[in-house]
Amino acid sequence: LAAFYMDTLRRYVKWAALSRDLKISSSRTLKELKFPFPDYRSGQRDFAVAVYKTILDREKLFASAPTGIGKTISTLFPSLKAIGEGKAEKVFYLCAKNVTATVAYDTLRLLYNQEVSFKSVAITAKDKICFLERRNCNPDACPYADGHFDRVNGALEEMLEREEAFTREKVETYARRHRVCPFELALDLTLWCDVII
């Protein structure tokens, strides 16, 4: 029993230390995050300030604005700054369609260019990311479900050490390499990510 307990504790400490290190790194670098353009568009700065103030006040903000005015950067930028200042823990960016998620990831790429350290993951619908021709999550029918939990920690560890942005393509690549379910892998990554799309 003592040997089992110590082995379990060693495994837990490894993941706890990784979580701590990622949190310290993202907090430190996100504090220094800069708006990625020389100037704000008309109304954009006011919107970003409203988003930041809403986070600080723990309120709700509803906004309606036309396409192309910069809503995505005006929400993601202040939200990440708030994480860097310890005012927020995670950003959930909800999208109705994959096209909207692409806009969010294009915006995050602008911020990653500043050499900041934060993790982001794109969650893709189970039916769309499944490797099987017809989804069947039964371990007897799916080689990615069979033994998934025996291999998923290796996939997570490799991804967290090597990558910052876990796009659909990266999730699929690592899921194939480690023979795990890509949908479940993306969900597991959310535990360590600052931005979940």
N, C-alpha and C positions, 0 to 999 in steps of 0.2 A: 504494500500500500504506500509506503514511504517513497519507494522508487517511482511508482506511478505518479504520485503527487508532485515530486520534484521534476519529473519529465514534463508533466502538464504545465507546471509553473515556468519552466525554461521556455517552452513553446509560447506561452502567453506573454512573457517578458519581452521576447523578440518582437512580437507584433505591437505591444504597448510602446516600446522604444521607437519603432518605426512610425507609429502614429504621432508620438511626441515630436520627433524630428521633422516630420512633414508639416506639422502645425507651426512649429517655430520658424521654419523656412518660409512658409507662405505668409505668416504674419509679418515677418521682418521685411520681405521684399514687397509685399502689397502696400505697405505704408508708403513706399517710395513711388508707387504707380502714378504716372502722369497721363493726362488726357492725350490721346494719340494723334491729335490734329493741332495745327497752329492756332486755329480759332474755332469757336463754337458757331454753329448755325443759329439763325434767328429762333429764339425760344428754347434752344437746346440746353443752355446753361441753367436756365430757370427750371427746366424739367429735371435735370440731373440733381440740382439742389433740392427740389421737392422730393425726389426719390431718397436722397441721403437723409433728409429731415424725417421722412416717413419711417425709415429704418430706426433712427435714433429714438423717435417717439413711440415706436412699436404700434403704428397705426396702419391703415389701409389707404392705398392710393389707386384711384381708377382714372385712367387717362385715355382719351380718344384723340388720335391725330392721324393725318394722312401718311401714306407710304412715302418713305424717302426723306423724312425730316431728321432722322437720327435717333429714333426711340430706343433701338437696341443698345447702342453705345451709351446712351443717356441713362439706361437702367443698369447695365452690366458694370460700367466704370464706377459709379458711386457705391454699388453693392460690394464690389471687390475692395474698394478703399475701406468700407465699413468692416470687412473681414480683417483687413490689415490692422485696423485700429481696435480690434477686439469688440466691436459693436454688433457683429453678426457672425454666424458660424458657417452657414451654407447658403448658396444661391440655387433656387430651383427655377429654371427657365422653362416654362411649359409651352409646348408648340402643338398646334392642331395638325400640322403636316410636316413632312421631312424637309420641304423647301424652307420653311421658317427656321428649322433647326440649322440648316446650312448657313443662313444669315447670321445666326448666333455664333456659329463656329468661325465664320469669316471675321466677325468682330473680335472674338477671343484671340485669333491669330494676330491681330493688330496689337493687342495687349501683350501677348507672349513675345513679340519683337523687342520689348523693353527688358528682356532677360529677367523677368519676374518668375518666381517659383510658386505655382499653384497647380492643383490637379483639377481636371474637368473630364466629364464622361458624357457621352451621348447614349441615351437609352433608346433602342430601336424595338419596335413591336416584336413580340415573340415569333409570330408567323412570318415576319419579313426577314428576321436574322437567322432563323433556323436553317441548319445545313441540310436537313433531309428534304426530299422532294415533297413529302407530306408530313407535317409535324406529328410526332408521336413521342411524348416525353417519358414513356415507359422504358426503364433501363434494359428490358429484354429486346426492345425494338430499336433503341437509339444508342450507338456506340459512344456518343458524347455525354449521355446521361449515365450510362453504365460506368461506375467508378469515378464519376465527376468529383465527388467530395474527397477522393483519395489524391486527386491531381490538382485541384483548384488552387491550393495554397502556393504551389510552385508557379503557376501562371500569375497569380496576384503579386507574388514577391518580385518576379522578373519584370512585370509591367511597372510596378511602383518604383523600382530602382532605375528603370531606363526611360520612362516616358512621362510627359506632363499632360498632354491632351489625348484622351482615349476616344478617338473617333470610332465610328462604326467599323471602318477598315482595320484599324489597329486591334479592336476587340476581336474581330473575326480572325485576324492573323494569329494572335496569341491563343485563341480558343482552338484553332486547328492544330497548332504546334503542341499544345498540352492535352489535346483531345478532351476538351470540356465544353459544356453548353455555353454558347456565346451570350445568350440572354441572361442566364444566371451569373455569368462572369461579370457582365456589365452591372448587374444589380449589386454584386459583391463589391465592386469598385466604388460604389457610391459612399461606402463607409469612410473612404479616405479622400474623397473629392470635395473640393470647395464649390465647384459649379456642376450642377446636374441638369442636363438638357434632355 
